[in-house]
């Protein structure tokens, strides 16, 4: 009876110890790795990049965001002066053309790490989800001695659906937690855009819709390099 009771107590102690220790052991297999750095988009330029990785043993699940990049290009305004018969009076036509672009992307990926030297080398692959908005327009006005006689303008906007493209990357994780990561996203090829156009003439209080359409934009390379530094806990 005493032997059976002792066996039962020892078994209970072992079971409780296993329950208490196993979550701690399992927790050590999980890691979190916040990252920050910069991205270089071939078409849109540089921007701040951020990311976060969660690891379990040698497996990695990651997310990065390249930030929204806005690019404006405004042409130099030009004017045409014309003298009326008699040469005393004149009128001027002022016009300008502008273009605006916006681009942002999110990336989800998986990775696997291998022991290498004093740390681990990870290879990564995933998908990049990006959106592009662009607009093109012009404005013009005719100025006479009494003021503005006529004015007109038009604006064309194009918005893409979310495009999915492949992403690859590598990372090197030192044993002290510091890591360095280099990713590349392939973003070439045609991109479908949904267009809408509006315009105004003279004293209209707002733009009048002109029409909508769908087309694709070709040969715009949004390929992006991203370099980040992280610290893995």
C-alpha positions as CSV (number, residue, x, y, z in Angstrom):
1,X,0.0,0.0,0.0
2,X,2.8,2.4,0.9
3,X,4.7,1.5,-2.2
4,X,1.6,2.1,-4.4
5,X,1.0,5.5,-2.7
6,X,4.7,6.5,-3.2
7,X,4.5,5.4,-6.8
8,X,1.4,7.5,-7.3
9,X,2.9,10.6,-5.7
10,X,6.1,10.3,-7.7
11,X,4.1,9.9,-10.9
12,X,2.1,13.0,-10.0
13,X,5.2,15.0,-9.4
14,X,6.8,14.0,-12.7
15,X,3.5,14.8,-14.6
16,X,3.2,18.2,-12.9
17,X,6.9,19.0,-13.6
18,X,6.5,18.0,-17.3
19,X,3.4,20.3,-17.6
20,X,5.3,23.2,-15.9
21,X,8.5,22.8,-17.9
22,X,7.1,22.0,-21.4
23,X,5.6,25.5,-22.1
24,X,8.9,27.1,-21.2
25,X,10.8,24.7,-23.5
26,X,8.2,25.3,-26.3
27,X,8.4,29.1,-25.8
28,X,12.1,29.1,-26.4
29,X,11.4,27.7,-29.9
30,X,9.5,30.9,-30.9
31,X,11.2,34.1,-32.0
32,X,10.1,37.6,-32.9
33,X,12.2,39.8,-35.2
34,X,11.2,43.4,-35.9
35,X,13.1,45.0,-38.9
36,X,13.6,48.4,-40.3
37,X,15.5,49.7,-43.3
38,X,15.1,51.1,-46.8
39,X,13.6,50.1,-50.2
40,X,14.7,51.1,-53.7
41,X,11.9,51.0,-56.3
42,X,13.2,51.2,-59.9
43,X,10.3,53.5,-60.9
44,X,9.4,55.3,-57.7
45,X,12.7,55.8,-55.9
46,X,13.6,55.1,-52.2
47,X,11.4,54.8,-49.2
48,X,11.4,53.6,-45.6
49,X,10.8,49.8,-45.2
50,X,9.6,48.0,-42.1
51,X,8.9,44.4,-41.4
52,X,8.2,41.7,-38.8
53,X,9.2,38.0,-38.7
54,X,7.9,35.3,-36.4
55,X,10.0,32.1,-36.2
56,X,9.4,28.6,-34.9
57,X,12.6,26.6,-34.7
58,X,14.1,26.9,-38.2
59,X,10.9,28.1,-39.9
60,X,10.1,31.8,-40.6
61,X,6.9,33.6,-41.4
62,X,7.5,37.2,-42.4
63,X,5.8,40.5,-43.5
64,X,7.2,43.7,-44.9
65,X,5.8,47.0,-46.0
66,X,7.6,49.4,-48.3
67,X,5.5,52.4,-47.5
68,X,3.5,54.6,-49.9
69,X,5.6,56.5,-52.3
70,X,4.2,59.6,-54.0
71,X,5.9,61.1,-57.1
72,X,4.8,64.4,-58.6
73,X,6.0,65.9,-61.9
74,X,4.7,69.3,-62.8
75,X,5.7,70.7,-66.1
76,X,6.8,74.3,-66.4
77,X,3.8,76.5,-67.1
78,X,3.9,78.3,-70.4
79,X,2.0,81.2,-71.8
80,X,1.3,82.7,-75.2
81,X,1.0,86.5,-75.6
82,X,-1.0,87.8,-78.5
83,X,-1.4,91.5,-79.4
84,X,-4.8,92.7,-80.6
85,X,-4.9,94.9,-83.7
86,X,-3.7,98.3,-82.7
87,X,-1.0,96.8,-80.3
88,X,-2.4,98.5,-77.2
89,X,-4.2,95.5,-75.7
90,X,-3.1,91.9,-75.3
91,X,-4.3,88.6,-73.9
92,X,-2.4,85.7,-72.4
93,X,-3.0,82.0,-72.5
94,X,-1.5,80.3,-69.4
95,X,-1.3,76.5,-69.4
96,X,0.3,73.7,-67.3
97,X,0.5,70.0,-67.3
98,X,0.9,67.8,-64.3
99,X,1.4,64.1,-63.4
100,X,1.1,62.3,-60.1
101,X,1.9,58.7,-59.1
102,X,1.4,56.7,-56.0
103,X,2.6,53.2,-55.2
104,X,2.6,50.9,-52.1
105,X,3.3,47.3,-51.5
106,X,3.0,44.6,-48.8
107,X,4.9,41.3,-48.8
108,X,4.2,37.9,-47.1
109,X,6.8,35.2,-47.2
110,X,8.0,32.0,-45.7
111,X,11.6,31.1,-44.9
112,X,13.9,28.4,-43.6
113,X,17.3,28.9,-41.9
114,X,20.5,26.8,-41.8
115,X,23.4,26.9,-39.4
116,X,26.3,28.8,-41.0
117,X,29.3,30.0,-39.1
118,X,28.4,32.0,-36.0
119,X,24.8,32.3,-37.0
120,X,22.1,31.2,-39.4
121,X,21.5,31.8,-43.1
122,X,17.8,31.9,-44.1
123,X,16.3,31.7,-47.6
124,X,12.9,33.2,-48.2
125,X,10.2,33.3,-50.8
126,X,6.7,34.7,-51.0
127,X,4.3,37.1,-52.7
128,X,4.2,40.9,-53.0
129,X,0.8,42.7,-53.1
130,X,1.0,46.1,-54.7
131,X,-1.3,48.9,-55.9
132,X,-0.6,51.8,-58.2
133,X,-2.5,55.0,-58.7
134,X,-1.7,57.6,-61.4
135,X,-3.2,60.8,-62.7
136,X,-2.5,63.1,-65.6
137,X,-4.1,66.5,-66.3
138,X,-3.8,70.0,-67.6
139,X,-5.3,73.4,-66.9
140,X,-5.4,76.5,-69.0
141,X,-6.8,80.0,-68.8
142,X,-7.1,83.0,-71.0
143,X,-6.3,86.3,-69.4
144,X,-7.4,89.6,-70.9
145,X,-7.0,93.2,-69.6
146,X,-10.3,92.9,-67.7
147,X,-9.3,89.6,-66.0
148,X,-9.7,85.9,-66.7
149,X,-12.0,85.4,-69.8
150,X,-12.0,81.7,-70.1
151,X,-10.6,78.7,-68.2
152,X,-10.6,74.9,-68.8
153,X,-9.0,71.8,-67.5
154,X,-9.1,68.0,-67.6
155,X,-7.9,65.2,-65.2
156,X,-7.5,61.5,-66.0
157,X,-7.0,59.1,-63.1
158,X,-6.0,55.5,-63.3
159,X,-6.1,52.9,-60.4
160,X,-4.8,49.4,-60.6
161,X,-6.2,46.4,-58.9
162,X,-3.9,44.6,-56.4
163,X,-1.1,43.0,-58.3
164,X,0.5,39.8,-57.0
165,X,4.2,39.2,-57.9
166,X,6.9,36.9,-56.6
167,X,9.4,37.9,-53.9
168,X,12.8,36.2,-52.9
169,X,15.2,37.0,-50.2
170,X,18.0,36.0,-47.9
171,X,18.8,36.8,-44.3
172,X,21.8,36.3,-42.0
173,X,21.0,36.0,-38.2
174,X,23.9,36.3,-35.8
175,X,23.7,34.4,-32.5
176,X,23.4,37.7,-30.6
177,X,20.1,38.4,-32.3
178,X,21.2,41.0,-34.9
179,X,20.3,40.1,-38.4
180,X,20.6,41.5,-42.0
181,X,18.1,40.9,-44.7
182,X,18.0,41.5,-48.5
183,X,14.8,41.0,-50.4
184,X,13.8,41.6,-54.1
185,X,10.4,41.8,-55.6
186,X,9.8,41.2,-59.3
187,X,7.3,43.8,-60.5
188,X,7.6,44.0,-64.3
189,X,5.0,43.5,-67.0
190,X,1.6,44.9,-67.8
191,X,-0.6,46.3,-65.1
192,X,-4.3,46.8,-65.6
193,X,-5.7,50.2,-64.8
194,X,-9.2,51.5,-64.4
195,X,-9.5,54.9,-65.8
196,X,-11.9,57.8,-65.1
197,X,-11.8,61.3,-66.7
198,X,-13.3,64.6,-65.7
199,X,-13.1,68.2,-66.9
200,X,-14.4,71.7,-66.4
201,X,-14.9,74.8,-68.6
202,X,-15.2,78.4,-67.4
203,X,-17.2,79.0,-64.3
204,X,-18.3,75.4,-63.4
205,X,-18.1,74.9,-59.7
206,X,-16.7,71.4,-60.1
207,X,-15.4,68.9,-62.6
208,X,-17.9,67.1,-64.9
209,X,-17.4,63.3,-65.4
210,X,-16.4,62.6,-69.0
211,X,-16.1,58.8,-69.1
212,X,-14.5,55.7,-67.7
213,X,-12.4,52.9,-69.3
214,X,-10.0,50.1,-68.7
215,X,-6.5,49.7,-70.2
216,X,-3.1,48.4,-69.2
217,X,0.2,50.1,-68.5
218,X,3.2,48.3,-70.0
219,X,6.9,48.4,-69.4
220,X,6.7,50.1,-66.0
221,X,9.3,48.3,-63.9
222,X,8.4,48.5,-60.1
223,X,11.0,46.0,-59.2
224,X,12.1,46.7,-55.6
225,X,15.2,46.0,-53.6
226,X,14.8,46.1,-49.8
227,X,17.5,46.0,-47.2
228,X,16.6,45.8,-43.5
229,X,18.3,45.3,-40.1
230,X,16.6,43.4,-37.3
231,X,16.9,42.1,-33.8
232,X,15.5,38.7,-33.0
233,X,14.2,38.0,-29.6
